[in-house]
């Protein structure tokens, strides 16, 4: 059943193409410049941290901690989410107590998996928004088709990387998979994508299906193609440095979308009432972006302290007692990310929040 809305776009055609679809072009541009034109992946990574990843973290704060109404209505969530900053230190303490790196490495691995799950959920949120913008009320079968095509379309390439790529195998602690298994995952992914396109595209209803196919296509290129060039950075010392290209490609798409959707939410919310600092920061897209980019200067210093990204490593060989200072910085770095994940999964529930649904989906 479908009742067409006035426009299938969430923020308007130009806005959506730049912020919600344009991130895919940024990801492909990162791939092309690093692999085809041999531009320094390290330089690209630092540009991403400064101009895209940092602003995407600040975007969340403009709609939560810097918003007077959010501080009033979401107080338990915002206070409780601060506990995420304790997770890393707990695992680090376990590593120190046992003199074994495995607890802290397990923390980094689990946090990374949650980060990818966060990306998957964000993309599904956009599918749901585009479906609602088209006035589409899907049957249970259609709903499951969208959901599982997206999930399989994103998790199968990720699984392929773990079982087929030497870096993935090392991170997962598994032996190389038989080629039949690796190729079978690719075939399964292709069957899912082609079947979905055959069923959904002929209906020509809204932008949910084109958006979903774009997303799974980008992640297919990321894990099936770009991964073959890793490590692009030939002097990589750690898994993070070995996967710089993939990190930047996935982050470009996700972060650009997040900066856009938060501004759209803020602009439509604060148009009618003053909610504090965030309302002034979000009075125009320009001022909002200035605030987000300004915060990313702090974020860049923190990134440099973690020794994740090469060339700018402030505390790579500095210790506090027996503890590498870079690991303490990693705890703070991942604390910000985990806080982002915890809050984000609670504040974008379109079905349960009528106000949010009215701003973005109606």
N, C-alpha and C positions, 0 to 999 in steps of 0.2 A: 504494500500500500504506500502511495507516494502523494504528498501534497507539496508542490513546489513553493519554496520560499522566494522572496523578492530577488535574492541573489544567492548563488551557491558559495560565494566567497565569505570568509570569516571577517576579514578587515577591509575588503575591497580587492579588486583584481590586482592592481599594482602592488599593494601592500603584501598580499599573500605571495605573489610571484617573487618579490624581493626577500621576504623574511621566512616564509614557510617552505617554498620550493627552491629559493635561491641558494640555500645552504648546500644543496646537492651540487650546484655548480662550483661552489667554493671547495668542496671535497675533491671534485674532479680536477680543479685547477691546482690544488695542492699536489695531487698525483702527477699531473702533467709536468709541473715545474720541477718537481723533485726527481722524477724518473726520466722524462724525455729531454728536459732542458738542463738537467744536472744542477739545478739551484740547490744551495745548501739546505738540507732538511732541518739542520739545527736552527738556521735563521728563520725558516718557515715556522718551526715549533715555537720559537720565542715570540714571533708576531702573533701567532694564534693565542698564546697565553695572555699577551698584553691586550689585544684588541677584540678577542672573541670569548675565550674561556673565562677570564676574569670578569668581564661585564656580565656574563650569564650568571655567575654566582651573585653578583651585586643585584641583579634584577630581582632575585627572590627576596632580598632584604627590603627592597622598595615596597614590596607588597605585604610584608610581614612585620619585621622588627621596627621599621621606620614608618609604619602606618598606625595612626592612633586607634582607629577602629579595630584593626587586626589585633593590636596588643590587648584590646579590651575583650574581644570575642574569642580569640584564639590563645589566650594566656596560658592555659595548661599545656597546650601543644608546643608553644614557643619556648616555654621554660623547660619542659621535659626534653625537647630536642637538644638542649645544651649538653645533655648527658653523653651525646655522641663523641664529645671531645675526650671522654674518659676511656673509650674503647681501645684506641691505639695504645695509650700508656699501660693498660692492663696487659695486653699481649706483649708489649715491650718488657714489662716487669717479669712476665713469665719466661721470656727469653733470657733475661739477666739472671733470674733465679736458677734456671736449669742449665745455663751456659750452652744453650742450644738455639740456633737461629730459627728452627722450624715454627715455633709459636708466632713470631713476628712475621715470618714469610706467609704463614697461613692467614694471618690478618690481612696482609696486602692482597693475597689471592681472593679471599672472600669479599673484600671490599670492591675489588675489580669486577667480580661477577655481579655483585649488586649494582654496580655502576652500569653495566650493560643491560641488566634488567630494567633499570631506570630509563634508559634510552628506549628500550622496546615499549615500555608502558607509555612514554610520551608520544611515540609514533601512533600507538593505538588510540590515544586520546584525540589526535588530529583526525584519524579515520572516523571516529565517532562524531566529532564536530562537523566534518564535511557531510557526513550522512544526515545529521540533524539539519544542517543548513539547506540541504536539498529537500527537506520535508519528508525524508524517507523513514518509514516505520517498518523495519525489516521483520520478516518472520524469524522464528527461532533458527531455522535452517540458514537463512541469509546472514543472521548475526554470527552464527558459528563459522560460516564460511569466511567472513571477513576476519574474525578473531584468529582462527587457526591458520589461515593463509599468512597473516602477518607474523604470527608467532613462529611458524615453521620457516617462513621466508627469511627470518632474522636469526633464529637459533641454529638452523641447519648449517649455514655458512660458518658460524662461530664454532660449531662442533667439528666441522671439517678442518678448521685451522688447528684445533687441539689434537686431532688424531693424525693429520697428514703433514703438518709443518714441524720441522725439528725444534723450533722455539716453542711451539704449542705443546709438543710432546714433553719437552723439558719442564715446562711450567706445570703440566698436569702430572708429571712423574709416570708416564706410560710409555711402553715401547712403540715403535712405528707400527701403524696399522697396515694390514694388507691393502694393496692397491684396489682390490675389489671393494673393500669397505669405503675407502675414500671416494672412489668413483661412484659408488652407490649413493653416497650422500649428495653428490652433485646432481645425479640423475633424479633423485627424489625431489630435490629443490626445484629443478627445472620442470618436473611434472606438476608440482604444486602451483608454480607460477603460471604456467601455460594453461592449466585447467581453470584457474581462477580468472585469467584474462578472457578465456573463451566463454565463461558463464556470465561475468559481470560487465565487461566492456560493451557488448551489444545493447545493453539496456540503456546506456547513455543517460544515467541519472546522477547528476551532481559530480563532485570531484573526489569522492571517497575512493573509488576504484583506481583512477589514475594516480592519485597520491600514494596509495598503498603499493602499486606496482613500481612507482619511482623509488620508494623507500627500499623495497626488497631488491630492486635492481642495483642501487648504490651499494648496499651491503653485500650483494653478490660480488660486485667488482672489488670491494674492500677485502673480503676474505678469500675469494678464489683467485683474484688477479694481483692486487697490490701486495698481498702477503708474500707472493713469490719473489718480490724484490727485497724483502726484509732480510737482514738489516741493511737499510739504505745507508745508514751512518756506519761507515767502515770501522770506526774506532770505538764502537759501542762496548761498554764494560758491563752493563746490567740489562736485564730483560726490558726495562722501560726504554732504554736507549736503543735496544734492538728493534723496538716496535714504534719508533717515532712517527713514521709515515702513517701507519694504521691509526695511531692515537689521534693525530691531527685530522685525518680524513673523517673519522667518526665524530670527533669533537666539533668540527666546523659545522656539519649539518645540524647536529643536536643543539649546539649553543646558539647559533643564529636564530633558530626557531624559538628558543626560550626567551631570548631578549625581545623578540617581536611580540609573542603572545602576552608577556607580562606588561609591556607597554600598552597594548591594546586593552587589556583588562583594567589597568590603572587609569587610562584616559577616559574610559567609559564609566568608571566608578567615581572618579574625583571631579567629573564634570558638574555633578549636582551638589557635592558637599566637600567641605575641607576636612581631610583626614590626617593632617599633620604634614611632616616633612615630605613624605612620599607624594602628596598632592602637588606640592610646589615643584618637586623634581620631575614630576610627570606631566606638568602643564603643557609641555610641548615635547615632541620626539627628540628634538635637538638637545634640550636640557637634560632629558632622561638619559640620553646616550653619553653626555658629558659626565654625569654623575657615575654611571656604570664604568666608564673608561678610567675615571679618576681613581675609583676603588681598585682597579686592576693594577695600579702602580704598587699598592701594598701586596697584592696577590703575586705580582712578578717577583718581588723581593722574597716572599715566602717560597715560591717555586725555585728560586736560585738557592735557597737555603737547604732544599731537600736533596740536592745533587742528582735529581732525576734527569734533568735536561743538561746536556754537556755544554762546555765552554764557559758558562756563568755558574760557578759552583762556590758559593760563599764559604761554606763550612765543611767541605768534603773531607778534610783530614783533621778536623777539630773535634776534640772529645771533652766531655764533662765527666771526669773520672774515667770509667770504662765504657761510657755510653757515647756513641757517635752523635754529635750535635745534629747531623743531618737526619738521624732517625727521630729525634725529638721534633724536628721540623716536619717530618713525614707524618707524625701523629697529628700535628695541628692541621696540616694540609688535608689529610684524609678526614679529620674531624669536621672540617668545613664541608667536604663532599658528603659525608654521611648525614650531617645535619640537613643538607639540601635534599637528600633522598627522603628522609623521614618526613620532613615538612611537606615536601612536594606531593607525596602520595596521599596526603590528607586534604590539601587545599584546592585540588582540581577535580573534585567529584561532581561532575555535571548532573548526574541523576539525582543526587541528594541535596544539591544546592540550587534552589530556584533562582536566586539572584545571579549566580554565575551562569546558569543556563540562559537567562534572559540576556546577559551581556554578550555572550559568545555564540550561542547556538540558535537563537531565535531570529 
